[in-house]
Amino acid sequence: MHPPLFIRPLSDAEREQLRAGLRSDDAFTPRRCRILLASAQGRDARAIARNLGCSPGTARNAVKAFHAEGLACLKEKSSRPHSARPFLTERRLPALEELLHHGPRLRGKPTSLWTLDLAAEARFESGWTPRLLSGEAIRQALRRLGVSWKRAKHWITSPDPAYARKKTRATG
């Protein structure tokens, strides 16, 4: 079993900044401040967790972050994984754009209009991505290219001169 983890003794300026952080608008900062102030009073992670309604791991993480970063740990960091990067890298983006300039029927698809999901499927089938991406991933890749995606619209028309009247009557 590991010994209890406490923060180092606080200076007066640090203690004052932690007290000021209790009045912050976001939810993250006041919680961290409460944890750190309780730890400075000698409470261990389990006691802090019981009093604040969080897990002991949350309390330990706050103390470890204070040891590593000081008062900078009061600002919430991104929860995005450090290894996250797009599957469609910059060198593959022109090929995606080229794909969209040719109809899906050339790829054996049953439609003549590209959708984002259909483009993702075509990229996966050709081996450009290790897994099937979402349509949103394709949209973001197109945005990096400076291309805005507009949804294709299907307009049903008829040469019948009374088509508009008939359609209105049928659809309300």
N, C-alpha and C positions, 0 to 999 in steps of 0.2 A: 504494500500500500504506500502511495506517495504522501509526503507530508503536505499539509494544507498550503495553499498558495495565497499569498497576500501581496498587496502592492507595497512599493517602497514608501518610506515616510514622505508626505506631501509638503511642499513649501507653502507659505501663506498665499502666494499668488496662484499656485495650482489649485489649492483648496477653494479660493474665491472664484476661479474660473469654473470649477466643477459645480459650485453652488449656483452660479449664473446659468450654467447649462441646464439646470433643473427647470428653467422657465422657457426653454426652447420650444418652437412651434412644432417641430417634427417629433415623432414618437421615439426615434432611435437615440437621440442625444440625451434626453432626460433619463431614459432607462440605463444607459451606460454610466451617466453621472451617479445615479443612485447606487449602482453596483460598486463603482470605484470608491465612493464615500463610505459605503458599508464595509468594504474591504479595509479601508484605512482605519476604521474603528475596531478592526480585529475579528470581524465575522468571516467565517469560512464560506466556501462556495455553496455548500448545502443549506446553510442558514440563510444566506442571501437569496437563494433560489426559493426557499420556502416563503420568505417574507414578500418577495416581489412577484411570485407566481411565474417564474421561468425555470428553465432546467439548470442543474448545476454546471453543465457544459457551457451554457451561455455566460454564466458568471465567470468561469475559468477563462473563457475566450476573451472576455473584456479585460481581465487582469493581465493576461498574456499580451494583448494588444497594447495595453498601457505601458508595459515593460519594453515592448519593441518600438512603439511610436510616440510615446508620451501623450500629450493632450491632443495630438492629431488623430488619435483613435476615436475621438468624439464625433467625427464626421463619417457618415455611412459611405462605405466603398461600394463599387460596382459588384453585383453578384454574378456577373458574367464569368464563365470559366476562363482562365488564363490561356488555355490552348485553343479557344474558339477562333476559327478563321473560316472564311467562306470556302466551300468546296469548289465553287466556280472562281478560280483564280484569274488574275488580270490577263494572263496569256491565253486563257480559254474564252474570254468574253467575246472577242471578235468572231469566233466560231459559232457562238450562240446567236449573235446578230445575223450571221450568214444563214444559219438554220432557219430563222424566222422569215427570211426573204424568199424562201422557197416553200411551196405548199406542203401541208402534212401528207397529202396523198402520195407524194414522192417517197415518203417514209413508210408507206403501207397503212396509213391511218384512214379510217372511214369518213373523215370530214375534210372540208376544204379550208377551214378556219383554225388557226392556232389558238389554243387556250394556254394559260400558264401551266396548268397541270399536264397538258399534253406535251408541251415543250420540255417539262421536267422528265416526263416518261421517255421522250425521244433521246434526251441527253444520257439517261441511265442506260437505255438499251444499246447506245453506241459506245458505252464504256467510259464516258467522260467523267462520271461521278461514281464513287464507290457504293452509294446507296441512292434510293429514289428520293429526290428532293421534293419539297413542297412548292406549290405555285408561288408562295410568298418569297422563297429563296430565289426563284427565277425573276420575280418582279424587282427584287433588290439588286440583282446582278444587272438587269436592264437599266435600272436607275443609275448605277455606277457608270454605265456607258453613256448616260445622258439621254436615254430613250424613255419616254413615258408610255406606259401601257394603258391602252384604252380598250375596254371590253368590246368585242365584236357584237354587233347587233344584227339580228335577223329580222328583216322587214318582209312580211308576206304581202305580196301584191297580186293583182289579177288584171288581165286585159279587159275584163267585163266592166262596162261603163257604170253599172249599178253596184260595183263591188263595195264602195265606201258605205253606201246606204245599207247593204246586206250585212256588212261586217258590224256596223253600229247596232243594227237590230239584234244580231246574234250575240254580241259581247256586252250589250247594255250600254 
